[in-house]
Amino acid sequence: MGICVPMQVLDTRGILGKLALAALSVSLVVPSGGASAAQQDPLAEARLAEQKHDFQAAATFYQDYLKTHPASADVLQRLGLVEYLSNHFEEAIPTLTRALQLDPSLWGSELYLGMSYYRTDRFQEAIPILKRALALKPGVAETAFWLGCSLLADHQPEAAIPYLLEVQPDATWGEQAQSTLIKAYRQAAENNYQRIAVVAPDSDRVHLVKAQLLQWKGINNGAVWEARQSLQRNPTLEGAHRIIGEVYWQEKGFDLAAKEFQAELEINPLDGESNLRLGEFRLARGDASKAVAYLNMALAQHAGSPGETHHFLGEAALAERDYPAALAHLQSAVEENPGDRANHQLLAQVYRATGQAGLAVSEEKLAHGPQ
């Protein structure tokens, strides 16, 4: 079974349903005349059934039409989509395959055929289909997401990662892509550990990867021990100090964590996560000017979420009374995380400091939520 979406009845009001319904909105030529015409034409009846989300009934009407028009690629595509929406994935596969044989340009058929293969655990068959769908319409987040899921399910995490990274900025699919991306990174790390451990079981890299795996599993003491073992073998190894720092940070040992993040930056000044954490640390200690330098580097390296980094930069700029910078960063933070009340509270402070009382009141209302 696939790892991205559980095998269950689809909610047609959700992401998948909206995508398929959008594909179904492509018009077919049906007779006008309302219900009386629908009673005479299976395509019209199918469209009425679709509007009611009665996809099984729509499938029956499309099947009736295809008895006399078996070479209609568009109708075959629509039949495949409503079969998919009815969770009849096995039935959708031959239908969509036939549609593509008649018209290889049907992008929707490629996408939903690949998704049907994925939902029936036929990941190796899904991959080339989804690659063709992406070639037909480059840059479509849905296609890249399912291709990444299929590659990951087929135990190809390194190949899946670029596609999932491509999806991350998408407002609809980004959250699911982020969750799947974490799984891909972990699986890739596990594979890397197994490969290296065979040829160099006591190397710095083996200890580093093991430290990362233990940290992901929540075995913090083991993660710190393995990271220190890697540093004993190679004091300039990138990533080890950061792992130790992340463990201390999670356990609220912020001073110890800051020392480790600083040690990481002495090895790799561009390390995004270490810059982000040190920016937060300096800001909490009241040193906004130093915080800004770290946070700007974190933003440049795409560490953490953009909304989080812009929030801290806005807070630092506000502390430095750099109101234009504070306004720009906090507006970006709100755009990324509109429901975060802390961003609105800081924006209210900026507007009050710049004499914009009306805007300040509006932001304070958003900060406190409905009364």
C-alpha positions in Angstrom: 0.0 0.0 0.0 1.2 3.5 -0.8 2.9 5.6 1.9 1.5 9.0 0.9 -2.3 8.6 1.1 -4.1 5.8 3.0 -6.3 3.5 1.1 -9.8 4.8 2.0 -12.8 6.4 0.5 -11.9 9.7 -1.1 -13.4 12.9 0.2 -14.4 14.6 -3.0 -14.3 17.9 -1.2 -10.6 17.4 -0.5 -7.5 17.9 -2.6 -7.9 14.8 -4.8 -11.5 15.4 -5.3 -11.0 19.0 -6.4 -8.3 18.0 -8.8 -10.5 15.3 -10.5 -13.6 17.5 -10.5 -11.5 20.2 -12.3 -10.5 17.6 -14.9 -14.2 16.6 -15.2 -15.2 20.2 -15.9 -13.7 19.9 -19.4 -16.9 20.2 -21.4 -18.3 17.4 -23.6 -20.8 18.2 -26.4 -24.1 17.2 -24.9 -27.6 18.2 -26.1 -29.3 21.2 -24.5 -32.8 21.0 -23.1 -32.4 20.2 -19.4 -33.8 17.1 -17.8 -35.7 15.9 -20.9 -32.6 15.9 -23.0 -30.6 14.2 -20.2 -33.1 11.3 -20.3 -32.3 10.8 -24.0 -28.5 11.1 -23.9 -26.1 9.2 -21.6 -23.5 11.9 -21.7 -26.0 14.5 -20.4 -27.1 12.0 -17.7 -23.5 11.4 -16.8 -22.9 15.1 -16.4 -26.0 15.5 -14.1 -24.7 12.5 -12.0 -21.3 14.2 -11.8 -22.9 17.4 -10.5 -24.5 15.4 -7.7 -21.1 13.6 -7.0 -22.8 10.3 -7.9 -19.7 9.0 -9.7 -20.8 5.4 -9.9 -24.0 6.4 -11.7 -21.9 8.6 -14.0 -19.7 5.7 -14.8 -22.7 3.6 -15.8 -23.9 6.3 -18.2 -20.4 6.7 -19.8 -20.2 2.9 -20.2 -23.6 3.0 -22.0 -22.3 5.7 -24.4 -19.1 3.8 -25.1 -21.0 0.8 -26.3 -21.8 2.7 -29.4 -18.8 5.1 -29.4 -15.9 2.8 -28.3 -13.2 5.1 -29.8 -14.1 8.3 -27.8 -10.9 9.1 -26.0 -12.5 12.0 -24.1 -15.3 9.9 -22.7 -12.9 7.1 -21.8 -10.9 9.7 -19.8 -14.0 10.9 -18.0 -15.0 7.3 -17.3 -11.5 6.6 -15.8 -11.7 9.7 -13.6 -15.1 8.9 -12.2 -13.9 5.3 -11.6 -11.0 6.7 -9.7 -13.3 9.0 -7.7 -15.4 5.9 -6.8 -12.2 4.2 -5.5 -12.4 1.7 -8.3 -8.7 2.0 -9.1 -8.4 -1.4 -10.8 -11.2 -0.6 -13.2 -9.7 2.9 -13.9 -6.4 1.4 -15.1 -7.6 -0.3 -18.4 -10.0 2.6 -19.1 -7.4 5.3 -18.9 -4.9 3.1 -20.7 -7.3 2.8 -23.6 -7.9 6.5 -23.6 -4.2 7.1 -24.0 -3.9 4.6 -26.8 -6.4 6.6 -28.7 -5.0 10.0 -27.7 -1.5 10.1 -26.1 -1.9 13.9 -25.4 -4.5 13.4 -22.6 -2.6 14.6 -19.6 -5.4 13.9 -17.2 -5.4 10.3 -18.2 -1.6 10.0 -17.7 -1.9 11.6 -14.2 -4.8 9.5 -13.0 -3.4 6.3 -14.5 -0.2 6.9 -12.6 -2.2 7.6 -9.4 -4.3 4.5 -10.0 -1.1 2.4 -10.2 0.1 4.0 -7.1 -3.1 3.3 -5.2 -2.9 -0.4 -6.2 0.7 -0.6 -5.0 2.1 -1.0 -8.5 4.7 1.7 -8.0 7.2 0.6 -10.7 4.4 0.9 -13.3 3.3 4.3 -11.8 6.7 5.9 -12.2 7.1 6.0 -16.0 3.4 7.1 -16.4 3.8 10.0 -14.0 7.1 11.0 -15.7 5.2 11.2 -19.0 2.4 13.3 -17.3 5.1 15.7 -16.1 6.6 15.9 -19.5 3.2 16.7 -21.0 2.6 19.5 -18.4 5.9 20.5 -16.7 5.7 22.2 -13.3 2.4 20.7 -12.1 2.6 20.2 -8.4 0.2 17.3 -8.3 2.1 15.3 -10.8 5.5 15.9 -9.1 4.0 15.0 -5.7 2.7 11.6 -6.9 5.9 10.9 -8.8 7.9 11.6 -5.6 5.5 9.3 -3.6 5.9 6.5 -6.2 9.6 6.7 -6.2 9.8 6.7 -2.4 7.4 3.7 -2.2 9.7 1.9 -4.8 12.6 2.5 -2.4 14.2 5.2 -4.5 14.4 8.0 -1.9 17.2 9.9 -3.6 15.3 10.1 -6.8 12.1 11.1 -5.0 13.7 14.1 -3.1 14.0 16.5 -6.1 10.3 16.1 -7.0 9.1 16.6 -3.5 11.3 19.7 -3.1 9.7 21.1 -6.2 6.3 20.7 -4.6 7.2 22.2 -1.2 6.2 25.9 -2.1 2.8 24.9 -3.4 0.0 26.1 -1.2 -2.2 23.0 -1.8 0.4 20.2 -1.8 3.3 21.7 0.1 2.3 20.3 3.6 1.9 16.8 2.3 5.2 17.1 0.3 7.0 18.2 3.4 5.8 15.2 5.4 6.8 12.8 2.6 10.1 14.6 2.1 11.1 13.8 5.7 10.4 10.2 5.1 12.5 10.3 1.9 15.4 11.9 3.7 15.3 9.3 6.5 15.1 6.4 4.1 18.0 7.9 2.1 20.0 8.2 5.3 19.2 4.7 6.2 20.3 3.4 2.8 23.5 5.5 3.0 24.3 4.1 6.4 23.9 0.5 5.2 26.2 1.2 2.2 28.9 2.9 4.2 28.8 0.5 7.1 29.7 -2.4 4.9 33.0 -0.9 3.6 33.9 1.4 6.6 32.1 0.3 9.7 34.0 2.6 12.1 34.3 5.7 9.9 33.3 9.2 10.8 30.5 9.1 8.2 29.0 5.9 9.6 28.9 7.4 13.1 27.4 10.7 11.7 24.6 9.0 9.8 23.9 6.8 12.8 23.7 9.9 14.9 21.1 11.4 12.6 19.1 8.2 12.5 19.1 8.0 16.3 18.0 11.6 16.6 15.1 11.0 14.3 14.1 8.1 16.5 14.2 10.3 19.6 17.2 8.4 21.1 19.0 11.6 22.0 21.8 10.2 24.2 22.8 7.8 21.5 22.6 10.5 18.9 25.0 12.8 20.9 27.4 9.9 21.6 27.5 8.9 17.9 28.0 12.5 16.8 30.9 12.9 19.2 32.4 9.6 17.9 32.3 11.0 14.4 34.1 14.2 15.6 36.8 12.2 17.3 37.6 10.6 14.0 37.2 13.9 12.0 37.0 17.2 14.0 36.1 19.1 10.8 33.2 16.9 9.8 30.2 19.0 8.8 26.9 18.3 10.6 28.0 16.6 13.8 28.0 19.7 16.0 24.6 20.7 14.5 23.1 17.3 15.5 24.4 17.7 19.1 23.1 21.3 19.1 19.7 20.2 18.0 19.5 17.6 20.7 20.4 20.2 23.4 18.0 22.7 21.9 15.2 20.2 22.0 16.0 19.5 25.7 16.0 23.3 26.3 19.7 23.4 27.0 20.0 26.6 25.0 23.5 27.7 26.1 25.0 24.3 25.4 23.1 24.2 22.1 24.4 27.7 21.1 28.0 26.5 21.6 27.5 23.6 19.3 25.9 25.6 16.6 28.7 28.1 16.8 31.2 25.2 16.5 29.3 24.1 13.4 29.6 27.5 11.8 33.3 27.5 12.4 33.4 24.4 10.1 30.6 25.5 7.7 29.6 29.2 8.0 26.7 28.6 5.6 24.9 26.0 7.6 21.4 27.2 7.6 19.9 25.5 10.6 22.8 26.6 12.9 22.4 30.2 11.7 18.7 30.0 12.4 19.0 28.7 15.9 21.8 31.2 16.8 19.6 34.0 15.4 16.8 32.9 17.7 19.2 32.5 20.6 20.7 36.0 20.2 17.3 37.5 19.8 16.1 35.9 23.0 19.2 37.3 24.7 18.3 40.8 23.6 21.1 41.1 21.0 19.0 42.0 17.9 21.9 43.2 15.8 23.8 39.9 16.0 20.5 38.0 15.5 19.9 39.8 12.2 23.2 38.6 10.7 22.5 35.0 11.6 18.8 35.2 10.5 19.6 36.7 7.1 22.0 33.9 6.4 19.4 31.4 7.5 16.9 33.0 5.1 19.4 32.9 2.3 20.1 29.2 2.9 16.3 28.4 3.1 16.6 27.0 6.6 13.4 26.3 8.5 10.2 27.8 7.1 10.3 31.2 5.4 7.5 32.5 7.6 9.4 31.5 10.8 12.6 33.3 9.7 10.7 36.4 8.5 8.9 36.5 11.9 12.2 36.6 13.8 13.8 39.1 11.4 10.7 41.3 11.9 11.0 41.0 15.7 14.7 41.9 15.5 14.1 44.9 13.2 11.4 46.1 15.5 13.8 45.9 18.5 16.3 47.9 16.5 13.6 50.4 15.5 14.1 49.7 11.9 10.4 50.0 11.1 10.5 49.7 7.3 12.5 46.4 7.6 10.2 45.2 10.4 7.1 45.9 8.3 8.5 44.1 5.2 9.5 41.0 7.2 6.3 40.8 9.2 4.1 41.2 6.1 6.0 38.3 4.6 5.5 36.3 7.8 1.8 37.0 7.7 1.6 36.0 4.0 3.3 32.7 4.9 1.4 32.1 8.1 -1.8 34.2 8.2 -3.1 32.4 11.2 -0.1 33.1 13.5 -1.4 35.7 15.9 2.1 36.7 17.0 2.8 38.2 13.6 -0.2 40.4 13.8 0.7 41.5 17.3 4.2 42.6 16.1 2.7 44.3 13.1 0.4 46.2 15.5 3.5 47.5 17.3 5.1 48.6 14.1 2.0 50.5 13.0 1.6 52.2 16.4 5.3 53.2 16.4 4.8 54.7 12.9 1.6 56.6 13.8 -0.8 54.4 11.9 -3.3 53.8 14.7 -6.1 52.5 12.5 -3.9 49.7 11.0 -2.6 49.0 14.5 -6.2 48.4 15.8 -6.9 46.1 12.9 -3.9 44.0 13.5 -4.6 43.8 17.3 -8.0 42.5 16.5 -6.4 39.8 14.3 -3.9 39.1 17.1 -6.6 38.5 19.7 -9.0 36.7 17.4 -12.8 36.8 17.5 -14.2 38.0 20.8 
